[in-house]
Amino acid sequence: MKNPGDHVVEFAHVAILVSDVERSKQWYGDVLGWKELFSQRTPSELGDLNGFTGKGGDIAMGEISGVRVEFVHMHTDAPLTQWRRNDHYGMFLMSVRIDDVEAVRARCGALGVDIVREGLIGQSHTLFVVDPDGQELALVGPYG
């Protein structure tokens, strides 16, 4: 009998719950080069599957360097709380590899995107930024 992992064909996507799909499309496009594949309004089945019973939403699917990244906004009755790094289990960090730390630092500065911390980890120089909904992202480049 095969293990479930033996049936995996490819990585499908990562979905990020956001407060504003258009704002996220713009931010991720400017900062990480996110390119849109499609956008659509979704029926309540999306909400039903994801714990937002009876609620539809809006999605935008795109790619960052060949990896599919989807933004999901659910039409909720009350706003959700902003993501906080240290008070939950689950996705801890999304990271992308960059080839030029100083060029990315300059681009972030020009866009008004704060680098909230940075450091050398192993052979990598990592810049940490935060998206408009508080999701932390690591921009991982070489150092030396």
Secondary structure as UniProt FT lines:
FT   HELIX           4..7
FT   STRAND          14..17
FT   HELIX           21..32
FT   STRAND          35..42
FT   HELIX           44..49
FT   TURN            50..51
FT   TURN            53..54
FT   STRAND          57..64
FT   TURN            65..66
FT   STRAND          67..74
FT   TURN            85..86
FT   STRAND          94..97
FT   HELIX           101..111
FT   STRAND          115..121
FT   TURN            122..123
FT   STRAND          124..130
FT   TURN            132..133
FT   STRAND          136..142
//
